[in-house]
Amino acid sequence: MVRAFFVVFVLFSNLIFSQKKLNLIPYPQKVNINEGFFTIPEIIMLNDNLPKSETEYLKKRLSSSVKFQNSKGSAANLVYSQLPKSNNSGMDEFYSLEISPKQIQIKSYTKQGYFLAIQTLIQLIETHKNDKKIPTLKIEDQPKFSWRGMHLDVCRHFFTVEEVKQYIDYLAMYKLNTFHWHLTDDQGWRIEIKKYPKLTQIGSKRKESMIGAYVDNTFDGKPYGPYFYTQEQIKEVVKYAQDRHITVVPEIEMPGHALAALSAYPELACTKGPFEPATKWGVFDDVFCPKEETFKFLENVLDEVMGLFPSQYIHIGGDECPKTRWKECAHCQELIKKNNLKDEHGLQSYFIHRIEKYVNSKGRKIIGWDEILEGGLAPNAAVMSWTGIKGGVEAAKSGHFAVMTPGSYCYFDHYQGDPATEPNAFGGFTPLDKVYSYNPIPEELNAEQAKYILGVQANLWTEYILDFKQVQYMVFPRLMALSEVGWGTSDPKNYKEFEGRVINQFKVLDKMNVNYAKSIYNVSGKVIAANNGTAYELSTSQNPAGIRYTVDGTEPNANSQGYKNPISVSKSMTIKSAYFENGQLKSAVSSQQFMTSKTTGKKITLEQQPNENYSFGGAFTLVDGIIGNTRQLGKTWLGFQGKDVVATIDLGQKTQFSEVYFNTLENKGSWIHRAKSAQIFVSDDNKNFKMIKEIGKDEILNAKGKINLNVGNQNSKYIKLKIENAGVIPAGNPGADSKAWLFVDEIGVN
């Protein structure tokens, strides 16, 4: 009986052991954990057939933990076998890693596969460097997606060659294989072009830079630059990336985002200028004029670029190109007539087609932001879908390749924690769990169309990122989530398990002196509907029993109320919360103010949904009792581009009220305009509505977006608000001729 119990116990223990996940990111496709351990020796003996460059990388990464020595035959701890190349179609990144009690064996078809295996081995050794015991196992692994990318904007703020190399190292650590280098924009031209020296003499510096929140319109008064990379430095970075099996894709913006180039060569514009590199962030009307000398200029630039970057794809931008100058330009209008183009959007398509034809003639392909779909996509172009997933869906359905990088999941310049406790950022709200939840294959695609999705990429725009420490902060730990999404092994249902592996990786980042964000340690709050309005649900990556909170606005301490259940919000209040361990504060203090009304927590429906970049919380955000911060486009606003807001609120029963309020934003530099008008309706059956109030643009402007209306004595069950979008942005404004954004928050009645 005792013997039988022992056998069952051992079998149960082995089952538990085999089910426990390894501390690896990205997690491999197939893992079998066996009994026993490989004991990490003081000196790891290396077989003499290991790929040299990749093995030198291994030795350098682990130089502080392990020593290495070359060996031959059976004495080697680490051995390598190259699989026969005849069987490796689509398997360049495949590897197997088998660890027995005596030996580590790697197999792959290519050096790239070996390098990926090395990354897995490094993580295993780092995890077990203290106990010196790695479980015996077999891993068979390869990524789901061929494009696993990170982008870096060096135009708004510049980063040195050494910093760019560090960035590439981060990609290599987590098995990303594409570095998208954004080298030209309105605020700076960052690549030496020998045929056009003024691009860096003039275009690589600006007289000052915007600082603080965009709405402050404040500048530092300090010259910025000249900052650029010489061609020798470019070659150095490309070689550094190649040694880590990372492809560098350069981006040369056209036809928009061209002010830095036009400052150097104003004859390439539709007007005479003069121009200067932009000191503000945003979008500007002056763009490349599609005349022959412009195309010759761009062809010459691209010749030098393609000579430096061996990548299959060259990124040509194509985004956010205002058509204002083209509409006013006689040459552009004649070109539209001559080529039977429909309009200026057709002219943009003509521009992209011309550039693609030239790039194709050099044996390369173009990729551009999803605006290159305007007027018709060039024959061989690939699309980088950033404004949402629509561009990627359209491209894939028409047989074009696409890289998915929607802002709502993949823009790492967005806030990743409570904006009140985070550094100034562009806006949005993209925490770690949201990145991890992303599936790059849109549901709209069938299996055949899905083959055109090359992969996924995250972007780091640097308007509000002043130095490399902040680059690290915005990238980590979100890069880890992107890594697992791109590898194809993410499991959003088990996010907490992934979060545990992330926290384990922090030890490695600490050792590397990386300034990663610790937002996941902070207490986060979520408003949920409750019987008497709303409740505030708190969570943390740590033990929730350590959360302490107050509801009177005072700072929480170790003796404050312990969190057990969602906190009822039945009246206006301020909830402050923090995480404590052994009586010590271990997180930032999170603060949330609530202003309740008769709509708070009530059922609300929207006729049109917000843009996915600004949709956190959905329609419920408009009745959650939280007033949006006018300085931060974080998680408290809903944003609608080119759409009206039509919201219907079910008050539950006939309710008396006499006041209605709501808020809108204005930030014209970001294409955000006040509403054009607003109408308020009431109903008792949700079918027949009566308008009780209407206001126009002047009243909204005079109220500076904080609308508080007396509607007389009302007694109704339903209230509907129609808030009219400003429509097309008028000439003379940033983003002219584009659809305006309408940002709306809290709808309340009293």
Salt bridges, closest charged atoms under 4 A:
GLU54 OE2 - HIS245 NE2 2.72
GLU56 OE2 - LYS59 NZ 3.13
GLU93 OE2 - ARG148 NH2 2.73
GLU126 OE1 - LYS129 NZ 3.63
GLU126 OE2 - LYS511 NZ 3.48
ASP131 OD2 - HIS128 ND1 3.52
GLU140 OE1 - LYS30 NZ 3.42
GLU140 OE2 - LYS138 NZ 3.97
ASP153 OD2 - ARG156 NH1 3.12
GLU162 OE2 - LYS165 NZ 3.60
ASP169 OD1 - ARG244 NE 2.79
ASP185 OD2 - ARG156 NH2 3.43
ASP185 OD2 - HIS182 NE2 2.61
ASP185 OD1 - HIS257 ND1 2.87
ASP186 OD2 - HIS257 ND1 2.82
GLU192 OE2 - LYS194 NZ 3.39
ASP216 OD1 - ARG631 NH1 2.68
GLU232 OE2 - LYS235 NZ 3.23
GLU236 OE2 - LYS165 NZ 2.58
ASP243 OD1 - LYS239 NZ 2.98
GLU251 OE1 - HIS180 NE2 2.76
GLU251 OE1 - HIS182 ND1 2.63
GLU251 OE2 - HIS315 ND1 3.68
GLU276 OE2 - LYS207 NZ 3.43
ASP286 OD1 - ARG325 NE 2.80
GLU292 OE1 - ARG354 NH2 3.09
ASP319 OD2 - HIS257 NE2 3.56
GLU320 OE1 - HIS257 NE2 2.82
GLU328 OE1 - ARG325 NH1 3.80
GLU374 OE1 - LYS323 NZ 3.15
GLU374 OE1 - HIS345 ND1 3.07
GLU448 OE1 - LYS451 NZ 3.11
GLU463 OE2 - ARG156 NH1 3.75
GLU484 OE2 - ARG501 NH2 2.87
ASP491 OD1 - LYS493 NZ 3.34
GLU497 OE1 - LYS21 NZ 3.79
GLU497 OE2 - ARG501 NE 2.76
GLU499 OE1 - LYS496 NZ 3.03
GLU555 OE2 - LYS576 NZ 2.66
GLU607 OE2 - LYS720 NZ 4.00
ASP684 OD2 - LYS654 NZ 3.72
GLU724 OE2 - LYS676 NZ 4.00
ASP737 OD1 - LYS327 NZ 3.13
